[in-house]
Every structure is written in structure tokens, then in C-alpha cells.
Amino acid sequence: MDLKLKKFLKKLNLDDDEINNLTTVCSGLEITSEGRAKENVRILIDSGFPLCDVSFVVCANPAFLCNDPIDTKSSIESIDGDVEQAIKNDPYIL
């Protein structure tokens, strides 16, 4: 995993064990750039999702960090109703 990406994940309050588990669950994180992950998180936050809950989404669905940001934005825009609640109910909609 890119060291910059690991530092970014730590800023989301994930510890080393959680980060190692994420790479086991989602091998794509080994090649995902910090920039792509940050952009996906930015889009999530810009949609009204609280920063303090981003780590929940990352742990539940780490593959969303590997998404093309355009796809993440489209997924969020397709949600009817409360974006935060919809994502908390089903993080895989990202």
C-alpha cells in the first residue's frame, strides 16, 4: 500500500490493524492512489455525509476508495432521500 494512502487512512482514525485488514479484504487498495481515495472521500463528504462517520464506510466497503470518482458521484446522486442514512444502511451502494 502506498505510504501516503496509509497516512490518509490513519487521519480517518483507522489503526494499523484495521488498515491491514482492509488490504486483506480489498486487494485493490494495494494499487489505489492516495489521490483517488481522497477524491472519493471528498465526494462523500460533499454529499452531506459526516466526516466522523467516513471510517465506518471505509471499514464496511473499502473498495469504494478504489472507485473512479465519477462513479462514486453518480452512485451518490442516484440515492433518493437521505444520503447519509442510505449509505449507513448499505455502504455497498457506493
Secondary structure as a PSIPRED ss2 file (coil, helix, strand):
# PSIPRED VFORMAT (PSIPRED V4.0)

   1 M C   1.000  0.000  0.000
   2 D C   1.000  0.000  0.000
   3 L H   0.000  1.000  0.000
   4 K H   0.000  1.000  0.000
   5 L H   0.000  1.000  0.000
   6 K H   0.000  1.000  0.000
   7 K H   0.000  1.000  0.000
   8 F H   0.000  1.000  0.000
   9 L H   0.000  1.000  0.000
  10 K H   0.000  1.000  0.000
  11 K H   0.000  1.000  0.000
  12 L C   1.000  0.000  0.000
  13 N C   1.000  0.000  0.000
  14 L C   1.000  0.000  0.000
  15 D C   1.000  0.000  0.000
  16 D H   0.000  1.000  0.000
  17 D H   0.000  1.000  0.000
  18 E H   0.000  1.000  0.000
  19 I H   0.000  1.000  0.000
  20 N H   0.000  1.000  0.000
  21 N H   0.000  1.000  0.000
  22 L H   0.000  1.000  0.000
  23 T H   0.000  1.000  0.000
  24 T H   0.000  1.000  0.000
  25 V H   0.000  1.000  0.000
  26 C C   1.000  0.000  0.000
  27 S H   0.000  1.000  0.000
  28 G H   0.000  1.000  0.000
  29 L H   0.000  1.000  0.000
  30 E H   0.000  1.000  0.000
  31 I C   1.000  0.000  0.000
  32 T C   1.000  0.000  0.000
  33 S C   1.000  0.000  0.000
  34 E H   0.000  1.000  0.000
  35 G H   0.000  1.000  0.000
  36 R H   0.000  1.000  0.000
  37 A H   0.000  1.000  0.000
  38 K H   0.000  1.000  0.000
  39 E H   0.000  1.000  0.000
  40 N H   0.000  1.000  0.000
  41 V H   0.000  1.000  0.000
  42 R H   0.000  1.000  0.000
  43 I H   0.000  1.000  0.000
  44 L H   0.000  1.000  0.000
  45 I H   0.000  1.000  0.000
  46 D H   0.000  1.000  0.000
  47 S C   1.000  0.000  0.000
  48 G C   1.000  0.000  0.000
  49 F C   1.000  0.000  0.000
  50 P C   1.000  0.000  0.000
  51 L H   0.000  1.000  0.000
  52 C H   0.000  1.000  0.000
  53 D H   0.000  1.000  0.000
  54 V H   0.000  1.000  0.000
  55 S H   0.000  1.000  0.000
  56 F H   0.000  1.000  0.000
  57 V H   0.000  1.000  0.000
  58 V H   0.000  1.000  0.000
  59 C H   0.000  1.000  0.000
  60 A H   0.000  1.000  0.000
  61 N C   1.000  0.000  0.000
  62 P H   0.000  1.000  0.000
  63 A H   0.000  1.000  0.000
  64 F H   0.000  1.000  0.000
  65 L H   0.000  1.000  0.000
  66 C H   0.000  1.000  0.000
  67 N C   1.000  0.000  0.000
  68 D C   1.000  0.000  0.000
  69 P H   0.000  1.000  0.000
  70 I H   0.000  1.000  0.000
  71 D H   0.000  1.000  0.000
  72 T H   0.000  1.000  0.000
  73 K H   0.000  1.000  0.000
  74 S H   0.000  1.000  0.000
  75 S H   0.000  1.000  0.000
  76 I H   0.000  1.000  0.000
  77 E H   0.000  1.000  0.000
  78 S C   1.000  0.000  0.000
  79 I C   1.000  0.000  0.000
  80 D C   1.000  0.000  0.000
  81 G C   1.000  0.000  0.000
  82 D C   1.000  0.000  0.000
  83 V H   0.000  1.000  0.000
  84 E H   0.000  1.000  0.000
  85 Q H   0.000  1.000  0.000
  86 A H   0.000  1.000  0.000
  87 I H   0.000  1.000  0.000
  88 K H   0.000  1.000  0.000
  89 N H   0.000  1.000  0.000
  90 D C   1.000  0.000  0.000
  91 P H   0.000  1.000  0.000
  92 Y H   0.000  1.000  0.000
  93 I H   0.000  1.000  0.000
  94 L C   1.000  0.000  0.000
